[in-house]
Each structure stands twice: as structure tokens, then as C-alpha cells.
Amino acid sequence: MSGRMRETGVTLCGLVSSVLTALILWLVEWKFNFGIYTLSVLFLIPLGAIASGVAAASGYYLGAVWL
């Protein structure tokens, strides 16, 4: 696969995972009135935000590995 096509594919995978993560976070907050990204340990470590960021960024990683 050419370089330009690979870059486009990786970007598309990342965009899809980011949009899906945002949609899931929105649905959970809308349905249960609870923001997953607000979870934290001792008000110091934002585990929910870290997990949300990892989920959103996972598409870029998987796209880079697969393509």
C-alpha cells in the first residue's frame, strides 16, 4: 500500500474510533446522567478521562499496526 493511502487509512481509523468514543460517552451521559470521563481516584488521577482518551486514540494505533 502506498504511503499516502496508508496515512489516509490510519487517519480514517482514528477518526472513526474518536467519533464512536464521543458517541458512547454522550449516550451514557444522556441515558444515565453520569459522565464516565469524570471518574477519578482521590480527585487526583482522572481514570475516566484517561480511559476515554485511550479508547479514542486506539483507532490510530490499530490503524497503524494493521495498515
C-alpha positions in Angstrom: 0.0 0.0 0.0 1.4 3.4 -0.9 2.3 5.9 1.8 -0.5 8.3 1.1 -3.1 5.6 1.1 -1.8 4.2 4.4 -1.8 7.6 6.0 -5.4 8.2 4.9 -6.4 4.8 6.2 -4.8 5.4 9.6 -6.4 8.8 9.9 -9.8 7.3 9.0 -9.5 4.6 11.6 -8.6 7.2 14.2 -11.5 9.4 13.2 -13.9 6.5 13.4 -12.7 5.5 16.9 -12.8 9.1 18.1 -16.3 9.7 16.9 -17.5 6.3 18.3 -16.0 7.1 21.7 -17.6 10.5 21.8 -21.0 9.0 20.8 -20.7 6.3 23.5 -19.7 8.9 26.1 -22.6 11.1 25.1 -25.1 8.3 25.2 -24.0 7.1 28.6 -24.2 10.7 30.0 -27.6 11.3 28.3 -29.2 8.0 29.4 -27.7 7.6 32.9 -26.8 11.3 33.7 -23.3 10.2 34.5 -20.1 11.2 32.7 -17.6 8.4 32.5 -14.8 10.9 32.0 -15.4 12.4 35.5 -14.3 9.2 37.3 -11.2 9.8 39.4 -9.1 8.3 42.2 -8.8 10.5 45.2 -9.6 13.5 43.0 -6.1 13.3 41.6 -6.0 10.7 38.9 -8.6 11.1 36.2 -9.1 7.5 35.3 -12.3 8.1 33.3 -10.6 10.8 31.2 -7.6 8.6 30.6 -9.7 5.6 29.6 -11.8 7.8 27.3 -8.6 9.2 25.6 -7.1 5.7 25.2 -10.4 4.5 23.6 -10.5 7.4 21.2 -6.8 7.1 20.3 -6.9 3.3 19.9 -8.1 3.7 16.3 -4.9 5.5 15.3 -2.8 2.8 16.9 -4.8 -0.1 15.4 -4.9 1.5 12.0 -1.1 2.0 12.1 -0.5 -1.6 13.1 -3.0 -3.2 10.6 -2.2 -1.0 7.6 
